[in-house]
Amino acid sequence: MRLDEDTAEFVTEDLAARIPYGPYRGRIDAVVDAIAAERRPATIAKASRTAAAAVWGDGLRAAVEAELESLEAEAREALARIEAARGELTRPVADNRLAAALVAELTLCILDDVAEFGITMELLDEQLHEAGPEDRRSIALRAAAELAPADVPVEERNGAAAGLVAPNVDPRSPQFAQAIVRALARTLATDARRRELRTTLADACDGVRGEVPALAAAVDELLGEPMPDDPANDDLWVAALWGPTALDAVR
């Protein structure tokens, strides 16, 4: 069976990481130069063929064969681990090593996210202390979006986007992005959702008040604003849906 191009690329990604290019650099530099100079694809392909003919000797062939054997051994080991993991699927949870290990890994993921979230809140709090009045609100909106993203399923978001009628304006214009963000904000909004967002945000804000009191106070100011009738004018809702940068499109 011949090696197809996709498989060749897949395999050589591993091989290139294992085989030092230093000994072959001088004969491959012509390809690098052709790419850097933005030569025609045919010119680059010809340089690649010339380089392959120059480097593909007994030494490189033997190195590749050794690394392929190593990759094969690793693949066998990986398949053996997968089969062992499958064997745990039917074991009772009290004696299930797969379940225990998975919970441990998920715990680490949660701890990483918590740490990253804490760093983000601290950075925003620092920015707030240095910000002028005009920037205070945008920093608070970013914090709000981090604290309480909108609880709208991905499937519903995708469905709303797919069913959206494109506005009759140039897709490259700012007005196009403005119309899209506004339309989706309205389509996905309900008053209940927007009220629930504010309740969730208030609770989350209380949870970080001890660590970032100034930032929490800035978010409190947002929560003190009346909820706009039009969801497209609801900065908290738009930021929670798409992130604070989406507000640039609707303002």
RAMONOR-V991866 format. One record per residue. N is the residue number from 1. RES is the residue in one small letter. SS is DSSP state (h for helix, s for strand, l for the rest). OMEGA is omega in whole degrees, -180 to 180 (none if undefined). D_LAST is the distance of its C-alpha to the last C-alpha in whole Angstrom. Layout:
n:N res:RES ss:SS omega:OMEGA d_last:D_LAST
n:N res:RES ss:SS omega:OMEGA d_last:D_LAST
//
This chain:
n:1 res:m ss:l omega:179 d_last:59
n:2 res:r ss:l omega:177 d_last:57
n:3 res:l ss:l omega:177 d_last:54
n:4 res:d ss:l omega:-173 d_last:51
n:5 res:e ss:h omega:-179 d_last:48
n:6 res:d ss:h omega:179 d_last:46
n:7 res:t ss:h omega:178 d_last:48
n:8 res:a ss:h omega:179 d_last:49
n:9 res:e ss:h omega:-180 d_last:46
n:10 res:f ss:h omega:-177 d_last:46
n:11 res:v ss:h omega:-175 d_last:49
n:12 res:t ss:h omega:172 d_last:49
n:13 res:e ss:h omega:177 d_last:46
n:14 res:d ss:h omega:-178 d_last:48
n:15 res:l ss:h omega:-178 d_last:51
n:16 res:a ss:h omega:178 d_last:49
n:17 res:a ss:h omega:-175 d_last:48
n:18 res:r ss:h omega:-175 d_last:52
n:19 res:i ss:l omega:180 d_last:54
n:20 res:p ss:l omega:-179 d_last:53
n:21 res:y ss:l omega:-176 d_last:52
n:22 res:g ss:h omega:-178 d_last:54
n:23 res:p ss:h omega:-174 d_last:57
n:24 res:y ss:h omega:-173 d_last:56
n:25 res:r ss:h omega:-176 d_last:53
n:26 res:g ss:h omega:-178 d_last:55
n:27 res:r ss:h omega:179 d_last:56
n:28 res:i ss:h omega:-177 d_last:52
n:29 res:d ss:h omega:179 d_last:51
n:30 res:a ss:h omega:177 d_last:51
n:31 res:v ss:h omega:178 d_last:49
n:32 res:v ss:h omega:-179 d_last:46
n:33 res:d ss:h omega:-179 d_last:47
n:34 res:a ss:h omega:179 d_last:46
n:35 res:i ss:h omega:-180 d_last:43
n:36 res:a ss:h omega:180 d_last:42
n:37 res:a ss:l omega:179 d_last:43
n:38 res:e ss:l omega:177 d_last:41
n:39 res:r ss:l omega:178 d_last:44
n:40 res:r ss:l omega:179 d_last:45
n:41 res:p ss:h omega:-180 d_last:45
n:42 res:a ss:h omega:179 d_last:48
n:43 res:t ss:h omega:179 d_last:49
n:44 res:i ss:h omega:179 d_last:47
n:45 res:a ss:h omega:179 d_last:49
n:46 res:k ss:h omega:178 d_last:52
n:47 res:a ss:h omega:179 d_last:52
n:48 res:s ss:h omega:179 d_last:51
n:49 res:r ss:h omega:179 d_last:54
n:50 res:t ss:h omega:180 d_last:56
n:51 res:a ss:h omega:179 d_last:55
n:52 res:a ss:h omega:179 d_last:56
n:53 res:a ss:h omega:-178 d_last:59
n:54 res:a ss:h omega:-174 d_last:60
n:55 res:v ss:h omega:-172 d_last:59
n:56 res:w ss:l omega:177 d_last:60
n:57 res:g ss:l omega:-177 d_last:63
n:58 res:d ss:h omega:-178 d_last:65
n:59 res:g ss:h omega:-179 d_last:64
n:60 res:l ss:h omega:179 d_last:60
n:61 res:r ss:h omega:180 d_last:61
n:62 res:a ss:h omega:179 d_last:63
n:63 res:a ss:h omega:179 d_last:60
n:64 res:v ss:h omega:179 d_last:58
n:65 res:e ss:h omega:180 d_last:61
n:66 res:a ss:h omega:-179 d_last:61
n:67 res:e ss:h omega:176 d_last:57
n:68 res:l ss:h omega:176 d_last:57
n:69 res:e ss:h omega:178 d_last:60
n:70 res:s ss:h omega:177 d_last:58
n:71 res:l ss:h omega:179 d_last:55
n:72 res:e ss:h omega:179 d_last:57
n:73 res:a ss:h omega:179 d_last:58
n:74 res:e ss:h omega:179 d_last:55
n:75 res:a ss:h omega:178 d_last:54
n:76 res:r ss:h omega:179 d_last:57
n:77 res:e ss:h omega:179 d_last:56
n:78 res:a ss:h omega:178 d_last:53
n:79 res:l ss:h omega:178 d_last:54
n:80 res:a ss:h omega:179 d_last:57
n:81 res:r ss:h omega:179 d_last:54
n:82 res:i ss:h omega:179 d_last:52
n:83 res:e ss:h omega:177 d_last:55
n:84 res:a ss:h omega:178 d_last:56
n:85 res:a ss:h omega:178 d_last:53
n:86 res:r ss:h omega:-180 d_last:53
n:87 res:g ss:h omega:-180 d_last:56
n:88 res:e ss:h omega:-174 d_last:55
n:89 res:l ss:l omega:-176 d_last:53
n:90 res:t ss:l omega:179 d_last:56
n:91 res:r ss:l omega:175 d_last:57
n:92 res:p ss:l omega:-173 d_last:56
n:93 res:v ss:h omega:-179 d_last:53
n:94 res:a ss:h omega:-179 d_last:56
n:95 res:d ss:h omega:-175 d_last:57
n:96 res:n ss:l omega:-177 d_last:54
n:97 res:r ss:h omega:179 d_last:53
n:98 res:l ss:h omega:-180 d_last:50
n:99 res:a ss:h omega:-179 d_last:49
n:100 res:a ss:h omega:-179 d_last:49
n:101 res:a ss:h omega:-180 d_last:48
n:102 res:l ss:h omega:178 d_last:45
n:103 res:v ss:h omega:179 d_last:44
n:104 res:a ss:h omega:180 d_last:45
n:105 res:e ss:h omega:178 d_last:42
n:106 res:l ss:h omega:177 d_last:40
n:107 res:t ss:h omega:178 d_last:40
n:108 res:l ss:h omega:178 d_last:40
n:109 res:c ss:h omega:179 d_last:37
n:110 res:i ss:h omega:179 d_last:35
n:111 res:l ss:h omega:177 d_last:37
n:112 res:d ss:h omega:180 d_last:35
n:113 res:d ss:h omega:179 d_last:31
n:114 res:v ss:h omega:179 d_last:32
n:115 res:a ss:h omega:180 d_last:33
n:116 res:e ss:h omega:179 d_last:30
n:117 res:f ss:h omega:180 d_last:28
n:118 res:g ss:h omega:178 d_last:30
n:119 res:i ss:h omega:179 d_last:29
n:120 res:t ss:h omega:180 d_last:25
n:121 res:m ss:h omega:180 d_last:25
n:122 res:e ss:h omega:179 d_last:27
n:123 res:l ss:h omega:179 d_last:25
n:124 res:l ss:h omega:178 d_last:22
n:125 res:d ss:h omega:178 d_last:25
n:126 res:e ss:h omega:179 d_last:26
n:127 res:q ss:h omega:-178 d_last:22
n:128 res:l ss:h omega:-179 d_last:22
n:129 res:h ss:h omega:-178 d_last:25
n:130 res:e ss:h omega:-172 d_last:24
n:131 res:a ss:l omega:172 d_last:20
n:132 res:g ss:l omega:-178 d_last:19
n:133 res:p ss:h omega:-177 d_last:18
n:134 res:e ss:h omega:-177 d_last:14
n:135 res:d ss:h omega:-175 d_last:15
n:136 res:r ss:h omega:-177 d_last:17
n:137 res:r ss:h omega:-179 d_last:14
n:138 res:s ss:h omega:177 d_last:12
n:139 res:i ss:h omega:178 d_last:16
n:140 res:a ss:h omega:179 d_last:17
n:141 res:l ss:h omega:177 d_last:14
n:142 res:r ss:h omega:178 d_last:16
n:143 res:a ss:h omega:179 d_last:19
n:144 res:a ss:h omega:179 d_last:18
n:145 res:a ss:h omega:177 d_last:17
n:146 res:e ss:h omega:-176 d_last:21
n:147 res:l ss:h omega:-174 d_last:23
n:148 res:a ss:l omega:174 d_last:22
n:149 res:p ss:l omega:-179 d_last:20
n:150 res:a ss:l omega:-179 d_last:20
n:151 res:d ss:l omega:178 d_last:23
n:152 res:v ss:l omega:-177 d_last:23
n:153 res:p ss:l omega:-180 d_last:26
n:154 res:v ss:h omega:-179 d_last:25
n:155 res:e ss:h omega:180 d_last:27
n:156 res:e ss:h omega:177 d_last:25
n:157 res:r ss:h omega:-179 d_last:22
n:158 res:n ss:h omega:179 d_last:24
n:159 res:g ss:h omega:179 d_last:25
n:160 res:a ss:h omega:179 d_last:22
n:161 res:a ss:h omega:-179 d_last:21
n:162 res:a ss:h omega:-178 d_last:24
n:163 res:g ss:l omega:-177 d_last:24
n:164 res:l ss:l omega:175 d_last:21
n:165 res:v ss:l omega:-177 d_last:21
n:166 res:a ss:l omega:179 d_last:19
n:167 res:p ss:l omega:-177 d_last:17
n:168 res:n ss:l omega:177 d_last:19
n:169 res:v ss:l omega:-180 d_last:17
n:170 res:d ss:l omega:-179 d_last:18
n:171 res:p ss:l omega:-180 d_last:17
n:172 res:r ss:l omega:-175 d_last:17
n:173 res:s ss:l omega:175 d_last:14
n:174 res:p ss:h omega:-179 d_last:10
n:175 res:q ss:h omega:179 d_last:10
n:176 res:f ss:h omega:179 d_last:13
n:177 res:a ss:h omega:179 d_last:11
n:178 res:q ss:h omega:-178 d_last:8
n:179 res:a ss:h omega:-179 d_last:11
n:180 res:i ss:h omega:-178 d_last:13
n:181 res:v ss:h omega:179 d_last:11
n:182 res:r ss:h omega:-178 d_last:10
n:183 res:a ss:h omega:-180 d_last:14
n:184 res:l ss:h omega:177 d_last:15
n:185 res:a ss:h omega:179 d_last:14
n:186 res:r ss:h omega:-177 d_last:15
n:187 res:t ss:h omega:-174 d_last:18
n:188 res:l ss:h omega:-175 d_last:19
n:189 res:a ss:l omega:161 d_last:18
n:190 res:t ss:l omega:178 d_last:21
n:191 res:d ss:h omega:179 d_last:22
n:192 res:a ss:h omega:179 d_last:24
n:193 res:r ss:h omega:-177 d_last:22
n:194 res:r ss:h omega:175 d_last:20
n:195 res:r ss:h omega:178 d_last:22
n:196 res:e ss:h omega:177 d_last:24
n:197 res:l ss:h omega:-178 d_last:21
n:198 res:r ss:h omega:177 d_last:21
n:199 res:t ss:h omega:179 d_last:25
n:200 res:t ss:h omega:-179 d_last:25
n:201 res:l ss:h omega:179 d_last:23
n:202 res:a ss:h omega:179 d_last:25
n:203 res:d ss:h omega:180 d_last:28
n:204 res:a ss:h omega:179 d_last:27
n:205 res:c ss:h omega:177 d_last:26
n:206 res:d ss:h omega:-178 d_last:29
n:207 res:g ss:h omega:-179 d_last:31
n:208 res:v ss:h omega:-174 d_last:29
n:209 res:r ss:l omega:-180 d_last:30
n:210 res:g ss:l omega:-178 d_last:33
n:211 res:e ss:l omega:-177 d_last:32
n:212 res:v ss:l omega:-174 d_last:28
n:213 res:p ss:h omega:-179 d_last:29
n:214 res:a ss:h omega:179 d_last:26
n:215 res:l ss:h omega:178 d_last:23
n:216 res:a ss:h omega:179 d_last:24
n:217 res:a ss:h omega:178 d_last:24
n:218 res:a ss:h omega:177 d_last:20
n:219 res:v ss:h omega:176 d_last:20
n:220 res:d ss:h omega:179 d_last:22
n:221 res:e ss:h omega:177 d_last:20
n:222 res:l ss:h omega:-179 d_last:17
n:223 res:l ss:h omega:179 d_last:20
n:224 res:g ss:l omega:178 d_last:21
n:225 res:e ss:l omega:176 d_last:17
n:226 res:p ss:l omega:179 d_last:18
n:227 res:m ss:l omega:-178 d_last:17
n:228 res:p ss:l omega:177 d_last:14
n:229 res:d ss:l omega:-179 d_last:16
n:230 res:d ss:l omega:180 d_last:14
n:231 res:p ss:h omega:179 d_last:13
n:232 res:a ss:h omega:178 d_last:10
n:233 res:n ss:h omega:-179 d_last:9
n:234 res:d ss:l omega:-175 d_last:11
n:235 res:d ss:h omega:179 d_last:10
n:236 res:l ss:h omega:-179 d_last:13
n:237 res:w ss:h omega:-179 d_last:14
n:238 res:v ss:h omega:180 d_last:11
n:239 res:a ss:h omega:-180 d_last:12
n:240 res:a ss:h omega:179 d_last:16
n:241 res:l ss:h omega:-168 d_last:16
n:242 res:w ss:h omega:-175 d_last:14
n:243 res:g ss:l omega:-175 d_last:14
n:244 res:p ss:h omega:-179 d_last:12
n:245 res:t ss:h omega:178 d_last:11
n:246 res:a ss:h omega:-180 d_last:9
n:247 res:l ss:h omega:178 d_last:6
n:248 res:d ss:h omega:-178 d_last:5
n:249 res:a ss:h omega:-175 d_last:6
n:250 res:v ss:h omega:-180 d_last:4
n:251 res:r ss:l omega:none d_last:0
//
